Every structure is written in structure tokens, then in C-alpha cells.
Amino acid sequence: METIIEYIKENAGLFAVRTTVALVIFLGIRYLGKLVAMAVRRSMRSKRSETLMPIAESVIRIVFTATGVIMALNNLGMDVVTVIAGAGIVGIAVGFGAQSLVKDMISGFFLIADDVLSVGDFVEIGDKKGEVEAIGLRMTRVRAFRGHVWHIPNGDITVVGNYNKQWMRAMVEVGLAYEQDVARGLRVLQQVGETYAQQFPDIVLDKPEAQGILGFNASDVAVRLVIKVKPETCFVAERELRKRVKEAFDEAGVEIPFPRQTVYHINVEPEVQAGL
């Protein structure tokens, strides 16, 4: 014990200098990593870059932090090769004990590499639906329309419905009264679609189509208007088209029926009724 105390007294100055230098090296490299991350963020401005940037920042932070630790330990006189070998063994042990974490990270990598998700996409993951806010190495953050946020582990994402890929169909289904002339209703629908396409050529990708009879419901005959549009405009287009269809039907006198029932009253002769 006395020998240790003496060693510390004799080498306290050198140890303090080395520790200070090691700390400066570590902090300097960490700061350099932040500068590199900032430069990468400024150079990546596309939507795809917004998705990749959190992952890139995490990788840069890990790499520069590990480099800083190794250089600091080397300055303190430690055998860096031994430290790296020990860290590798510890990493293998942790990997066996944290398989779900590894699964999440691998899944997150392939979600981004295969362009399944991007920040800003409106998606459906299982029973969760909302806008992707961030894709990390471990989990994906999705904000629902009402405002609450889903944190979904990447390893649990098996099926994704993405509403932001190439195009979508804005569909407005409406019922016509059985007494109504179906051909006339379809003409009004087609006119509504064509007028909308002329007014918004920047979002409409194909000719509108007033489809024929889809089915015979209890109180109406179902028909539908379909327009292929840019994916990010689909829901807004559907709301506007519903409004225009209602106004056009009212103007043209095309009836959208209320639910109805037909009741038959049978008059029975008194003699027959007495016999029953």
C-alpha cells in the first residue's frame, strides 16, 4: 500500500498532465464529430436525406466517440490493442444478450436501404397509422392524425402500407336513388371529375373516371368517381371532390337517398281474420 502511495506521489504531476491531455483529445475529437455531422446535415437537403440524417449522425457520433476514447487511453499509456480486443469480447457477449436490439437495428437499416419508409410519409404499420417523423437505428416514430406519437421498434415492423409512393387514387363513392336515372348521375360525376382535372393539372395524373354500378345497397345504387393524383394530395382531393359532387347533384336534381324501408299493409277480411 505504501509503495502505491509513493508511486502516486512521485508520478502525480505526469499523471495529471496525461489525464488532462487525454481529456482534451477526447473532447476535441467529440467536437470534431459534431462539426462533421453539421457539415453533413447542411449538404443533405432532400427528403431522402432527412430520413438518412439521424442514422448518419448516430454513426458519426459513435465513430468519433470511440476514436476519442482510444486515443485518450493510448495517451494514458494503456495498450490500445488489448482494450479493443476486450471491447470486442464484451460486444459479442452483449450481442447475445440483446438480440432484440440487434434485430431492431438491422431492420432499421433495411427499412431505409430498401426505401420502405421516409420521413414525412403517411404510413400504416399494423393497426398504427400516421406520419413518419423519424427513423432511428432502433425504432421508428409515427405521429397519428390526432397528435399522439407511436414509438415502434423496427424489429416489429413486418408489413408497411405507404401512402406516399408514386401515386394514389382519390375515390368518391356515392349512392343514387333507385328511381334515379343512373346514366345521368354518372354523367354528372364525370363532369365533376373533368372540371377538377382542368383546374388542378399539377396534381391530377390521369383522366377521371366515373365508374359504373358498384353494387345494389338497401336504399341506393352505388357508383364511384376515381381520379389518379399525386400521393400527398389524395385526402385533400377526396374532401374537395365530395363537396363538388354534392353541389353538382343538388344543382342537377340528382337525388342521394336517405335510408328507407318499404312497409306493406295487408287488409284481411273479418271472416278470414276470425278464422285465423
C-alpha positions as CSV (number, residue, x, y, z in Angstrom):
1,M,0.0,0.0,0.0
2,E,2.8,2.4,0.9
3,T,4.5,1.6,-2.4
4,I,1.4,2.6,-4.3
5,I,1.1,5.8,-2.4
6,E,4.7,6.6,-3.1
7,Y,4.2,5.9,-6.8
8,I,1.2,8.2,-7.0
9,K,3.2,11.0,-5.2
10,E,6.1,10.6,-7.5
11,N,4.1,10.5,-10.7
12,A,1.2,12.7,-9.7
13,G,2.3,15.5,-12.0
14,L,2.9,13.3,-15.0
15,F,-0.4,11.5,-14.4
16,A,-2.3,14.9,-14.2
17,V,-0.7,16.1,-17.4
18,R,-1.5,12.9,-19.3
19,T,-5.1,12.9,-17.9
20,T,-5.6,16.5,-19.0
21,V,-4.2,15.8,-22.4
22,A,-6.3,12.7,-22.8
23,L,-9.4,14.7,-21.8
24,V,-8.6,17.4,-24.3
25,I,-8.0,14.8,-27.0
26,F,-11.4,13.2,-26.2
27,L,-13.4,16.4,-26.1
28,G,-11.6,17.7,-29.2
29,I,-12.5,14.6,-31.3
30,R,-16.1,14.7,-30.0
31,Y,-16.4,18.4,-31.0
32,L,-14.9,17.5,-34.4
33,G,-17.5,14.8,-34.8
34,K,-20.2,17.4,-34.2
35,L,-18.7,19.7,-36.8
36,V,-18.7,16.8,-39.3
37,A,-22.3,16.0,-38.5
38,M,-23.3,19.6,-39.0
39,A,-21.5,19.7,-42.4
40,V,-23.2,16.5,-43.5
41,R,-26.6,17.9,-42.5
42,R,-26.0,21.1,-44.5
43,S,-25.1,19.1,-47.6
44,M,-28.1,16.8,-47.3
45,R,-31.3,18.7,-48.0
46,S,-33.6,16.3,-49.9
47,K,-36.5,14.3,-48.3
48,R,-34.4,11.2,-48.5
49,S,-31.6,13.0,-46.7
50,E,-34.0,13.8,-43.8
51,T,-34.5,10.1,-43.4
52,L,-30.9,9.2,-43.5
53,M,-29.6,12.1,-41.4
54,P,-30.5,10.7,-37.9
55,I,-28.7,7.5,-38.8
56,A,-25.7,9.3,-40.2
57,E,-25.5,11.5,-37.1
58,S,-25.6,8.4,-34.8
59,V,-22.9,6.6,-36.8
60,I,-20.7,9.7,-36.8
61,R,-21.1,10.2,-33.1
62,I,-20.3,6.6,-32.3
63,V,-17.2,6.5,-34.5
64,F,-15.8,9.8,-33.3
65,T,-16.5,9.0,-29.6
66,A,-14.8,5.6,-29.9
67,T,-11.8,7.2,-31.7
68,G,-11.6,9.8,-28.9
69,V,-11.7,7.1,-26.2
70,I,-9.0,5.0,-27.9
71,M,-6.7,8.0,-28.5
72,A,-7.2,9.2,-24.9
73,L,-6.4,5.7,-23.5
74,N,-3.3,5.5,-25.7
75,N,-2.1,8.8,-24.3
76,L,-2.5,7.5,-20.8
77,G,-0.1,4.7,-21.7
78,M,-2.7,1.8,-22.0
79,D,-2.3,-1.0,-24.5
80,V,-5.0,0.0,-27.1
81,V,-4.9,-3.4,-28.8
82,T,-5.8,-5.1,-25.6
83,V,-8.6,-2.7,-24.9
84,I,-10.0,-3.2,-28.4
85,A,-9.9,-7.0,-28.1
86,G,-11.6,-6.8,-24.7
87,A,-14.2,-4.5,-26.1
88,G,-14.8,-7.0,-28.9
89,I,-15.4,-9.8,-26.5
90,V,-17.7,-7.7,-24.4
91,G,-19.6,-6.7,-27.6
92,I,-20.1,-10.3,-28.5
93,A,-21.4,-11.1,-25.1
94,V,-23.8,-8.1,-25.1
95,G,-24.9,-9.1,-28.6
96,F,-26.0,-12.5,-27.4
97,G,-27.9,-10.8,-24.5
98,A,-29.5,-8.1,-26.6
99,Q,-30.7,-10.0,-29.7
100,S,-33.9,-7.9,-29.9
101,L,-31.8,-4.7,-30.0
102,V,-29.6,-6.1,-32.8
103,K,-32.8,-7.2,-34.7
104,D,-34.2,-3.7,-34.4
105,M,-31.0,-2.1,-35.7
106,I,-30.7,-4.5,-38.7
107,S,-34.4,-4.0,-39.5
108,G,-34.0,-0.2,-39.3
109,F,-31.1,-0.4,-41.7
110,F,-33.1,-2.4,-44.3
111,L,-36.1,-0.2,-43.9
112,I,-34.0,2.8,-45.0
113,A,-31.9,0.9,-47.6
114,D,-34.9,-0.5,-49.3
115,D,-36.7,2.9,-49.3
116,V,-39.7,1.4,-47.5
117,L,-40.1,4.5,-45.3
118,S,-39.1,8.1,-45.4
119,V,-39.6,11.0,-43.0
120,G,-42.8,12.7,-43.9
121,D,-44.5,9.6,-45.4
122,F,-48.0,8.8,-44.3
123,V,-48.0,5.1,-43.5
124,E,-49.9,2.2,-42.0
125,I,-47.9,-0.2,-39.8
126,G,-50.1,-2.9,-38.4
127,D,-53.0,-1.1,-36.7
128,K,-50.9,2.1,-36.4
129,K,-51.5,4.9,-38.9
130,G,-49.8,8.3,-39.2
131,E,-46.9,10.4,-40.5
132,V,-43.3,9.2,-40.1
133,E,-41.4,11.8,-38.0
134,A,-38.1,9.9,-37.6
135,I,-36.5,6.6,-38.4
136,G,-33.7,5.6,-35.9
137,L,-31.5,2.6,-35.6
138,R,-33.7,1.1,-33.0
139,M,-37.2,2.4,-33.5
140,T,-39.4,4.5,-35.9
141,R,-41.6,7.4,-34.6
142,V,-45.0,7.8,-36.2
143,R,-47.4,10.7,-35.3
144,A,-51.1,9.9,-35.6
145,F,-53.6,12.5,-37.0
146,R,-54.9,13.3,-33.5
147,G,-51.3,14.1,-32.4
148,H,-50.2,11.2,-30.3
149,V,-46.9,9.5,-31.2
150,W,-46.3,5.8,-31.8
151,H,-42.8,4.6,-31.0
152,I,-42.5,1.3,-33.0
153,P,-39.4,-1.0,-32.6
154,N,-38.0,-1.6,-36.1
155,G,-37.9,-5.3,-35.5
156,D,-41.7,-5.3,-35.1
157,I,-42.3,-3.7,-38.5
158,T,-43.2,-6.6,-40.8
159,V,-45.8,-5.1,-43.1
160,V,-45.9,-1.4,-44.2
161,G,-48.6,0.4,-46.1
162,N,-47.1,3.6,-47.6
163,Y,-49.4,6.3,-48.9
164,N,-46.6,8.3,-50.5
165,K,-45.3,6.2,-53.3
166,Q,-45.7,7.4,-56.9
167,W,-49.5,7.9,-57.0
168,M,-52.8,7.2,-55.3
169,R,-56.4,7.2,-56.4
170,A,-58.8,9.7,-54.9
171,M,-62.1,7.8,-54.7
172,V,-65.6,9.2,-54.0
173,E,-68.4,6.7,-53.7
174,V,-72.0,7.9,-53.7
175,G,-75.4,6.3,-53.7
176,L,-78.1,7.1,-56.2
177,A,-81.8,6.6,-55.5
178,Y,-83.4,3.5,-57.2
179,E,-85.8,5.9,-59.0
180,Q,-82.9,8.0,-60.3
181,D,-81.5,7.7,-63.9
182,V,-78.1,6.1,-63.2
183,A,-76.7,7.3,-66.6
184,R,-77.5,10.9,-65.7
185,G,-75.8,10.5,-62.3
186,L,-72.7,9.1,-63.9
187,R,-72.6,12.0,-66.4
188,V,-72.7,14.5,-63.5
189,L,-69.9,12.6,-61.7
190,Q,-67.8,12.6,-64.9
191,Q,-68.3,16.3,-65.4
192,V,-67.2,17.0,-61.8
193,G,-64.1,14.9,-62.3
194,E,-63.1,16.6,-65.6
195,T,-63.7,20.1,-64.2
196,Y,-61.4,19.2,-61.2
197,A,-58.7,17.8,-63.5
198,Q,-58.8,21.0,-65.6
199,Q,-58.4,23.2,-62.6
200,F,-55.7,21.2,-60.9
201,P,-53.5,19.7,-63.7
202,D,-50.4,19.8,-61.5
203,I,-51.8,17.1,-59.1
204,V,-54.0,15.0,-61.4
205,L,-52.0,12.3,-63.2
206,D,-54.7,10.6,-65.3
207,K,-58.2,11.1,-66.8
208,P,-61.0,11.0,-64.2
209,E,-63.4,8.0,-64.5
210,A,-67.0,7.8,-63.3
211,Q,-67.2,4.1,-62.8
212,G,-70.5,2.2,-63.3
213,I,-72.7,0.5,-60.8
214,L,-70.6,-1.0,-57.9
215,G,-73.5,-2.6,-56.1
216,F,-77.2,-2.5,-55.1
217,N,-77.5,-1.4,-51.5
218,A,-80.5,-1.4,-49.3
219,S,-81.5,2.1,-50.2
220,D,-79.3,3.2,-53.1
221,V,-77.3,2.2,-56.2
222,A,-73.6,2.7,-55.5
223,V,-71.4,4.5,-58.1
224,R,-67.9,5.9,-57.8
225,L,-65.7,8.7,-59.2
226,V,-61.9,7.8,-59.4
227,I,-59.0,10.2,-60.2
228,K,-55.3,9.2,-60.1
229,V,-53.4,12.0,-58.2
230,K,-50.1,12.7,-56.5
231,P,-50.0,10.7,-53.3
232,E,-49.6,13.7,-50.9
233,T,-52.7,15.3,-52.3
234,C,-55.1,12.4,-52.2
235,F,-57.0,13.1,-49.0
236,V,-57.4,16.8,-49.7
237,A,-58.6,15.9,-53.3
238,E,-61.2,13.5,-51.9
239,R,-62.7,16.0,-49.5
240,E,-62.9,18.6,-52.3
241,L,-64.5,16.2,-54.7
242,R,-67.1,15.1,-52.2
243,K,-68.1,18.8,-51.8
244,R,-68.3,19.3,-55.5
245,V,-70.3,16.1,-56.1
246,K,-72.9,17.2,-53.5
247,E,-73.2,20.7,-55.1
248,A,-73.4,19.2,-58.6
249,F,-76.1,16.7,-57.6
250,D,-78.1,19.4,-55.9
251,E,-77.9,21.6,-59.0
252,A,-78.8,18.8,-61.4
253,G,-81.6,17.4,-59.3
254,V,-79.8,14.1,-58.8
255,E,-81.1,12.5,-55.6
256,I,-78.8,11.0,-52.9
257,P,-81.4,9.0,-50.9
258,F,-81.9,8.6,-47.2
259,P,-82.1,5.1,-45.8
260,R,-85.6,3.8,-46.5
261,Q,-87.9,0.9,-45.9
262,T,-91.0,-0.3,-47.8
263,V,-93.8,-1.5,-45.5
264,Y,-96.8,-3.4,-46.9
265,H,-100.2,-3.4,-45.2
266,I,-102.5,-6.3,-46.0
267,N,-106.2,-5.9,-45.4
268,V,-107.7,-9.1,-44.2
269,E,-111.5,-9.8,-44.4
270,P,-113.2,-10.0,-41.0
271,E,-114.4,-13.6,-41.7
272,V,-110.9,-14.7,-42.6
273,Q,-109.4,-12.9,-39.6
274,A,-111.9,-14.7,-37.3
275,G,-110.9,-18.0,-38.7
276,L,-107.3,-17.3,-38.0
